[in-house]
Amino acid sequence: MAVSLMMAPTFASGKESPVVNLGVCYSRNAVAYDAKGIEFKCSVGGGGLKWKKTGGKQGAGSGTSTSTLDVKKYANVSGTIKIDGSSTVAPLTGVAAEAFQKVSKTQITVGISGTGGGQTRFCKGELDMANASSSYSAAQRKQCEDAGIKFTELRVATDALTVVVNPKNTWAQCLTTAELKKIWEPGSKVQYWSQVRTGFPRVKMPLFGAGTDSGTFEYFTEAINGKPAKRSRVDYTPTEDDNVTVNGVKRSTGAMGYYGLSYYLQNTDINQSVQIDGGKGCASPNLANVLNGTYVPLARPLFIYVNNASVKNNPAVIPFLEFYEADLLNLATKAKFLPLTATQTKALQDDLAALAKLKG
């Protein structure tokens, strides 16, 4: 994702922070440019992600393409938009924020405190929008209702939750959901791959996964371990930052983790996806298998939640949402997400039209 020095959306783990220099190095292989147009790439180094100069320069074709949009109408849109929530959805909303800031006077912050963390802030009225990798539960919706927060749920993309292993793992090409449950269910005693399936080697299996505040955690645990959600073994490395899982799996031959497809597509050289057999044969995480129904049960919708009061009181919100939707196919492709179908796109457009009427 290309980010300019002065207009970058700010990504922060658990909280927002001001843009400093190139901003937070948020996603491996992301590209940013300083004030002189010098290119930097987000790379692994020193135990974490750091900006590294590539020597290239920003060209006319860099950044998010908005050539099909009439962006002139956004030139005088100004204000501040606060967004937090899912680290899975953040790259998509971040690309949209980056692109919108280039054509408007709007400043946008995007936090990654997890679906649950974002929802808590959202229901306190601290945010204009919240990213979510799972639909809000009845309890979460009641929390908003009790606080007097009225909101609109918008589906913006589809994800194929991806199970990953180290590229040196040559044995776990496909796992059944029963085998995943054996590994991840509460109280699981699986420590070695040989305990999963006869013929697998006795290799230690360090586990990495989503933190308990994450919609990814909620979705994965319910899909694999069954209802109620959020039941999981606890002896694994939990994190709200998917890059921790990426690098943990990279460092250990026997490691396993899970996170959204967009992160996997950014890290195919250091993580390897596992095909999932949910009863319809082994299927890889991709758009074709999501649409034909074979990648089950880990295909899931992704959302943003919009505070209806912000629509009325913040003049930048509706223009940003309209921009987001109008360029969503391009944005989803750039952020490596699975785009909405025509029917889903029409539903999003209808929801936005209803939201726009709140402006009065």
C-alpha positions in Angstrom: 0.0 0.0 0.0 1.5 3.3 -1.0 1.5 6.0 1.7 2.6 9.6 1.3 4.4 11.4 4.1 1.8 14.1 5.0 -1.4 12.3 4.0 -0.8 8.8 5.3 -3.6 7.1 7.3 -2.1 6.3 10.7 -2.0 2.7 11.8 -1.3 1.8 15.4 -1.6 -1.4 17.4 -4.3 -0.8 20.0 -4.4 3.0 19.7 -4.0 5.8 17.2 -0.8 7.8 17.0 0.2 10.9 15.1 1.9 10.6 11.7 5.7 10.7 12.3 8.0 10.6 9.3 6.6 7.8 7.2 4.1 6.7 9.8 4.0 3.2 11.3 5.5 0.4 9.2 2.2 -1.5 9.3 2.2 -4.2 6.7 5.1 -6.2 5.2 5.9 -5.2 1.5 3.9 -1.9 1.9 5.4 1.0 0.0 5.7 4.5 1.2 7.3 7.7 -0.1 9.0 10.5 1.9 8.5 14.3 1.1 11.1 14.0 -1.7 9.4 11.1 -3.4 12.0 8.5 -2.3 10.5 5.0 -2.0 10.7 2.9 1.2 9.4 -0.6 1.7 8.1 -2.1 4.9 10.4 -5.1 5.6 11.3 -7.5 8.4 14.4 -6.4 10.3 15.6 -6.1 13.9 12.9 -8.4 15.2 10.0 -6.3 13.7 8.8 -4.4 10.7 10.9 -1.4 9.6 11.0 1.1 6.7 13.9 0.4 4.4 14.9 2.7 1.5 14.7 1.0 -1.9 16.4 3.7 -3.9 13.3 4.1 -6.1 11.2 7.2 -6.6 7.5 7.8 -6.7 6.3 7.7 -10.3 3.2 9.1 -11.9 1.5 5.7 -11.8 2.1 5.0 -8.1 -0.6 5.1 -5.5 -4.2 4.0 -5.7 -5.8 4.5 -9.1 -8.9 6.7 -9.0 -8.9 7.5 -12.7 -12.5 6.2 -13.1 -13.9 8.5 -10.4 -14.7 12.2 -10.5 -12.4 13.1 -7.6 -12.7 16.9 -8.1 -15.9 16.9 -6.1 -13.9 15.8 -3.0 -11.3 18.6 -3.3 -13.0 20.8 -0.6 -14.1 18.0 1.7 -12.4 18.5 5.1 -12.5 17.2 8.6 -11.2 14.3 10.7 -12.4 10.7 10.6 -11.5 8.3 13.4 -11.6 4.6 12.7 -10.4 1.6 14.8 -11.0 -2.1 15.0 -10.1 -5.2 13.0 -6.5 -5.6 11.9 -7.8 -7.8 9.1 -10.0 -5.1 7.6 -7.5 -2.3 8.3 -5.5 -2.7 5.1 -8.6 -2.2 3.0 -9.9 0.8 4.9 -6.3 2.1 5.0 -6.0 2.0 1.3 -9.3 3.8 1.0 -8.2 6.4 3.5 -4.9 6.9 1.8 -6.5 7.5 -1.5 -9.2 9.8 -0.2 -6.7 12.0 1.6 -4.9 12.5 -1.6 -8.1 14.0 -3.3 -9.5 15.8 -0.3 -8.5 17.8 2.8 -9.6 15.1 5.2 -7.4 13.6 7.9 -8.1 9.9 8.7 -6.7 7.7 11.5 -7.0 3.9 11.4 -6.3 1.9 14.5 -5.9 -1.9 14.8 -7.1 -2.7 18.3 -9.0 -5.7 17.1 -12.7 -6.1 16.3 -13.6 -6.2 20.0 -11.3 -3.3 20.9 -12.7 -1.2 18.1 -16.3 -2.1 19.1 -15.8 -1.0 22.7 -14.5 2.4 21.5 -17.2 2.6 18.9 -20.0 1.9 21.4 -18.5 4.6 23.7 -19.0 7.1 20.9 -15.2 7.6 20.4 -15.1 6.6 16.7 -16.8 7.6 13.5 -16.4 4.1 12.1 -15.1 0.7 13.2 -13.6 -2.1 11.2 -14.9 -5.6 12.0 -13.9 -9.1 10.8 -17.1 -10.6 12.3 -20.6 -9.3 12.7 -21.3 -7.7 16.1 -22.9 -10.1 18.5 -26.2 -9.4 20.3 -24.3 -8.4 23.4 -22.1 -6.0 21.5 -25.1 -4.5 19.7 -26.8 -4.0 23.1 -23.8 -2.3 24.4 -24.1 0.3 21.6 -27.9 0.5 22.2 -27.5 1.1 25.9 -25.0 3.9 25.2 -27.4 5.5 22.7 -25.2 4.7 19.7 -27.2 4.0 16.6 -25.2 2.5 13.8 -25.2 1.0 10.3 -23.4 -2.2 9.3 -21.8 -2.2 5.9 -20.3 -5.3 4.3 -17.3 -4.2 2.3 -15.4 -7.4 1.3 -15.1 -11.1 1.7 -12.2 -12.9 3.4 -10.8 -16.5 3.3 -9.4 -17.0 6.7 -6.1 -18.7 6.0 -4.3 -21.4 8.0 -0.5 -21.1 7.5 2.6 -23.1 8.1 6.3 -22.7 7.5 7.4 -23.2 3.8 9.7 -26.0 5.0 6.6 -28.0 6.2 6.2 -30.5 3.4 3.6 -32.8 5.0 0.6 -30.6 6.0 -0.6 -29.8 2.5 -4.3 -30.3 3.4 -5.9 -30.6 6.8 -9.5 -31.5 7.7 -11.6 -29.4 10.0 -11.6 -32.3 12.4 -7.8 -32.2 12.5 -7.8 -28.5 13.1 -10.3 -29.0 15.9 -8.0 -31.6 17.4 -5.2 -29.0 17.4 -7.1 -25.9 18.5 -9.9 -27.2 20.8 -9.9 -26.3 24.5 -7.6 -28.5 26.5 -5.9 -29.9 23.4 -2.7 -31.9 24.2 -1.3 -31.7 20.7 2.3 -30.5 20.8 3.8 -32.4 17.8 2.6 -32.9 14.2 2.8 -36.7 14.7 -0.2 -36.4 17.1 -2.4 -34.9 14.3 -2.1 -37.7 11.7 -0.3 -41.0 11.4 2.7 -40.4 9.1 3.3 -36.8 10.1 6.8 -36.3 11.6 7.4 -35.7 15.3 8.1 -32.0 14.9 7.2 -29.5 17.6 4.2 -27.3 16.7 4.4 -23.7 18.1 1.0 -22.1 17.6 0.2 -18.5 16.7 -3.3 -17.0 16.4 -5.6 -14.1 16.9 -6.0 -12.4 20.3 -9.3 -12.8 22.2 -10.4 -9.3 21.3 -10.2 -10.2 17.6 -13.1 -11.0 15.3 -10.8 -13.4 13.6 -10.5 -15.3 16.9 -14.2 -15.4 17.3 -14.9 -16.5 13.8 -12.1 -19.2 13.7 -13.0 -20.7 17.1 -16.7 -21.0 16.2 -16.0 -22.4 12.7 -13.5 -25.0 13.9 -14.4 -25.7 17.5 -18.2 -25.1 17.3 -20.5 -22.9 19.3 -20.3 -21.1 21.5 -17.5 -19.0 19.9 -14.3 -18.1 21.7 -13.5 -21.6 23.0 -9.8 -22.4 22.3 -6.7 -23.9 23.8 -4.8 -21.1 25.6 -1.2 -22.3 25.2 -0.5 -20.4 22.0 0.8 -17.0 21.1 -2.2 -14.6 20.8 -1.9 -11.3 19.0 -4.0 -8.5 17.5 -1.1 -7.9 15.1 -1.1 -10.4 12.3 2.5 -9.6 11.5 3.5 -11.3 14.8 1.9 -14.6 13.5 3.6 -14.1 10.1 7.0 -13.8 11.6 6.4 -16.5 14.3 5.5 -19.0 11.5 8.5 -17.9 9.5 10.9 -18.7 12.3 9.9 -22.3 13.2 9.6 -25.2 10.8 6.7 -26.8 12.7 4.7 -23.6 13.4 1.1 -23.0 12.5 -1.0 -19.9 12.6 -4.1 -18.3 11.1 -5.1 -14.9 9.8 -6.9 -13.2 6.9 -6.1 -13.9 3.3 -4.8 -10.4 2.5 -1.9 -10.9 4.9 -1.1 -14.3 3.4 -0.9 -12.8 -0.1 1.6 -10.3 1.2 3.7 -13.1 2.7 3.7 -16.0 0.4 7.5 -16.2 0.4 7.7 -16.8 4.2 4.4 -18.5 5.0 2.6 -21.3 3.2 -1.2 -21.7 3.1 -2.8 -25.0 4.0 -5.7 -26.4 2.0 -8.8 -27.0 4.1 -11.1 -30.0 3.8 -14.4 -29.0 5.3 -16.3 -31.9 3.8 -16.1 -30.9 0.2 -12.5 -31.9 -0.5 -9.2 -30.0 -0.1 -9.6 -26.4 -1.2 -7.1 -23.5 -1.2 -8.1 -20.1 0.1 -9.0 -18.1 -3.1 -12.0 -16.3 -4.6 -13.0 -19.1 -6.9 -13.2 -21.6 -4.0 -15.1 -19.1 -1.8 -17.6 -18.4 -4.6 -18.1 -22.1 -5.5 -18.6 -23.0 -1.8 -15.7 -25.5 -1.4 -13.6 -23.3 0.9 -15.6 -24.0 4.0 -16.0 -23.1 6.8 -13.4 -20.3 6.8 -14.9 -17.9 4.2 -16.3 -14.9 6.0 -17.8 -11.4 5.4 -15.9 -8.3 6.5 -17.6 -5.1 7.7 -17.3 -1.5 8.7 -19.7 -0.1 11.3 -20.7 3.6 10.9 -21.9 5.8 13.7 -25.1 7.4 12.4 -24.5 10.5 14.5 -21.2 11.0 12.7 -23.1 10.9 9.4 -25.2 13.8 10.6 -22.4 15.8 12.3 -19.2 15.1 10.4 -19.4 16.3 6.8 -16.5 14.2 5.7 -18.1 10.8 6.5 -20.5 10.4 3.6 -18.1 11.6 1.0 -15.5 9.2 2.3 -18.0 6.3 2.3 -19.2 7.1 -1.2 -15.6 7.2 -2.4 -14.9 3.9 -0.6 -17.8 2.2 -2.3 -17.3 3.7 -5.8 -13.6 2.5 -5.9 -14.1 -0.6 -3.9 -13.2 -3.1 -6.6 -9.9 -1.3 -7.2 -9.3 -0.8 -3.5 -10.0 -4.5 -2.7 -7.7 -5.7 -5.5 -4.9 -3.4 -4.3 -5.4 -4.4 -0.7 -5.5 -8.1 -1.7 -9.1 -8.8 -0.6 -11.9 -10.8 -2.3 -14.3 -8.3 -3.8 -18.1 -8.2 -3.3 -20.4 -9.9 -5.8 -22.8 -7.8 -7.9 -25.6 -8.6 -5.4 -23.5 -7.7 -2.4 -22.4 -4.5 -4.1 -26.0 -3.5 -4.8 -26.8 -4.1 -1.1 -23.9 -1.9 -0.1 -25.1 0.9 -2.4 -28.6 0.7 -1.0 -27.3 0.9 2.5 -25.2 3.9 1.7 -28.1 5.7 0.0 -30.1 5.2 3.2 -27.3 6.5 5.3 -26.9 9.6 3.1 -30.5 10.6 3.9 -29.5 11.0 7.5 -27.6 14.1 6.6 -30.9 15.9 6.1 
